[in-house]
Amino acid sequence: MPGASVPDDYLGDTPDRAFFETLLAECVPGARRLGEMKFSGVFTAHVRSAGTYGSGRVFLAGDAAHAMSPSGAQGLNTGIQDAVNLGWKLAGVVRGDYRPDLLDSYDTERRPAVDAVAGLSTRLARIGLYSARHQTLARDAVYRLGSTTRMLEKVLAPKLAQLDTHYGARPKIRSLVPGERLPLGWRESNAAPVLRVDRYTVLLWPGLRYRYERWIGLVERLREQVTEAAVSDLGGRPPGPLLSKLPREAHALIIRPDGHLDSLVPLDDNAPAAAVRNVGQALARHVIPHPVASQRAGQSA
């Protein structure tokens, strides 16, 4: 979709095909031809975000919460991310599974993420509207190089798809950081762990070295007593693309229904009661414990 910047006081006619053909000849190297023109117009691209995305029982999402440059078509993607972030929290609170204050995190997580996307979209718009010859030549050369080396696919594509959205500290290459989105899915798979969409998932990682009998005992105890989440054992199973980031020592990965890491809990299979208590405490920050689970945890202690 071709576009061009016009002066703020532009009062001319709606740009026609000749306008864009001239622009194409001036700014794009080589011979290029436009396809069929179906629509043309002049508009002002606003970059705005509400001061808060939630107040009491009212939440803002999508275009009601933010507006940004159309470059990269990020408006729709951002609105979907809003819905995903708010949806599981709201559903869980309504069901009585999650604490109501979990809804406060919708605003604190989404507004910084939206600001980052809006900044990227604005930069893409400015680059796309370069008019100086040296700028367009440099831009096109970088684009061709990025396409040839597939760096655009590796770096820019995940940003445009918002697959690298994180809620917290910036993820590191070879370590797990709470708030980052994990490379896992919700469909049944034999090649990677599967997450639950209706509750938290606890992935139990035994570390690089462990005693099988002790580890299985700990896993069974956690499965019996941690009933607020889906508990899955990674011992002896392929962790898929998560493998390169897993720590050397045993940990429980507390993962939200939207696929973001909530917390990491160290595990000691020599102290199963403490492990159950620590995992339960990590979940209890947001999840309302079931009465049966609370009673069992109390007996174990």
HELIX and SHEET records of a PDB file:
HELIX    1   1 ARG A   17  CYS A   27  1                                  11    
HELIX    2   2 GLY A   62  ALA A   64  5                                   3    
HELIX    3   3 SER A   71  ALA A   73  5                                   3    
HELIX    4   4 GLN A   74  ARG A   95  1                                  22    
HELIX    5   5 PRO A  100  LEU A  103  5                                   4    
HELIX    6   6 ASP A  104  GLY A  128  1                                  25    
HELIX    7   7 ARG A  133  THR A  149  1                                  17    
HELIX    8   8 MET A  151  MET A  151  1                                   1    
HELIX    9   9 LEU A  152  LEU A  156  3                                   5    
HELIX   10  10 ALA A  157  LEU A  160  1                                   4    
HELIX   11  11 TYR A  212  GLN A  225  1                                  14    
HELIX   12  12 GLY A  240  LYS A  245  5                                   6    
HELIX   13  13 PRO A  272  ALA A  284  1                                  13    
HELIX   14  14 PRO A  291  SER A  300  1                                  10    
SHEET    1   A 2 ARG A  48  SER A  49  0                                        
SHEET    2   A 2 HIS A  66  ALA A  67 -1                                        
SHEET    1   B 2 GLY A  54  SER A  55  0                                        
SHEET    2   B 2 VAL A  58  PHE A  59 -1                                        
SHEET    1   C 4 ALA A 229  ASP A 233  0                                        
SHEET    2   C 4 TYR A 200  TRP A 205  1                                        
SHEET    3   C 4 HIS A 251  ILE A 255 -1                                        
SHEET    4   C 4 LEU A 261  PRO A 266 -1                                        
END                                                                             
